[in-house]
Amino acid sequence: MVLIKTKKEIPSSEITPEAVYLSRRKFIGQSSAVVAAGALAQSSLALPESWIEDQGYEPGEDIDEDITPEKHATNYNNFFEFGTDKKDPAKHAHQMTVDPWSVEIKGLVEKPGELPLEDLLKDIDLEERIYRLRCVEAWSMVIPWIGFPVKTVLDKVKPQSGAKYVKFTTLLRESEMPGTKSRFSSIEYPYVEGLRLDEANHPLAIFAIGMYGKVLPNQNGAPFRLVVPWKYGFKSIKSIVQIELTRRQPRTTWNLSAPHEYGFYANVNPEVDHPRWSQATERRLPQGLFARSIETKMFNGYDEVASLYEGLNLKRNF
Amino acid sequence: MARPRLSFLATKPAKWIVGLLLVIPLLLLLNEVLIELFDPGARLGPNPGDVLVDRLGTWSIRFLYLTLLVSSISRIFKIPVLVQHRRTCGLFAFTYVVLHFTAYLSAILGFDFNTLLGDFSKRPYIIFGMIALLLLIPLAITSTRGWRKRLKLNWKRLHRLIYLIAVLALIHLWMQERSTYTDTVIYGSILVLLFVERIVHAIRQRLARANAASAAS
């Protein structure tokens, strides 16, 4: 794996169509017809839409719940860098340049450095995970993500023994993110989230690069995001540009903005209300105007993570 | 100074026109809801309940402040007949608030009155919104000419509650804002201007009275 800072010799836009750049190496050995098809699939995506299909992935285990229609998962988003309305990310996120993309690894790791996304994805086996996504706003979706365990990346960069937390940071590029320009904003950018190291190493925690069999649309956190299904959605940070291993608990964005409303842990918990609304039920989207809500489950139904929190008061550490 | 053209504002057709204008947002929303019922997700997205409550709430505060604005404009531009339309605005504000609450009760809570009681006792923004709604009820009831005559001076006193309601509505909005306070700043500034106009008007009146008194003595 290349961990030294590498510079692209010639901007990809000049020679290689953007979409092909990232997957260049993956296509070697495949027929030129496929490459041509990839080149034609120009879009604002870092990876051509067909990339994941060509790459192949292990299909996800089916769950007993209906998958949310793709149009809703890609048009009803919280990505405040692009505006606070649910439709804003789908409207504005195309402005975000996601190619080239690199992730800085820093802090208490054996192998720090700037890692181009294509290096990060090298030799990684993709798998599909069909997860419930429970937003802190009391709605939920079921989304088929494509990605790989966070642990595979952590194992490669080798956290030092003193590392206790992982801090993630989202891209901040004001010129491409209209929502970051608000004068009356109560949250600070760049967006920061964090996990305890043992949480990040849990097999359910993944980095996603795709959904619905395709690469991630920008509004869903392209090209590279976190998905932690047993926590409220805001923990699953999007468009990650930095991963830092730390000794102390990182100060996370929503927790800083309203500490009494958003805790560091933010585990889905029907018994701990948000101060402004109950978390006992959720609306599974799309939900008809007068349809009934469903009951929210502890850890969003992912009981296997319970052992991570033994002895921890989850009411206090909400 | 005579303003012959403005006298149209006092006529029945003028009242009808104002009423028709004010009902437009409601009709547009009703149209969306009807489409939504036949084709879920078509107009209001995957979470229509939230959108409906939100839009009705926005129109509620707009009409509430519009009602206050009518009096200000009639004073600033010296068009007293305009005040005749204040009642229509106020009643529409009340209608939107009631619909806002009904949408919350049906689409969000699913008529679960236990959650409603829980919300009402635990969540400050709901408490502020509910108080504003309850205070609007006596104002709506006594908005008729008959009540106005019956209550005499007390009618004016009672209807000053609108200022408290306007502030409660702003707090209700502010407490729900996350990440950016843009709406609170916008509506808050409007309310401040409305209050400033009233204070200036009151001071002027007092000065005029004082002048009149000193001239008489």
Interface residues (C-beta under 8 A of the other chain):
Chain A: T68 P69 H72 N75 Y76 F80 T84 K86 K87 W139 M141 S182 F184 S185 S186 I187 S257 A258 D273 P275 R276 W277 S278 R283 L285 P286 Q287 G288 L289 F290 R292 S293
Chain B: V33 E36 L37 P40 G41 L44 G45 P46 N47 P48 G49 D50 L52 S106 A107 G110 T115 G118 D119 K122 R123 Y125 M175 Q176 E177 R178 S179 T180 Y181 T182 T184 V185
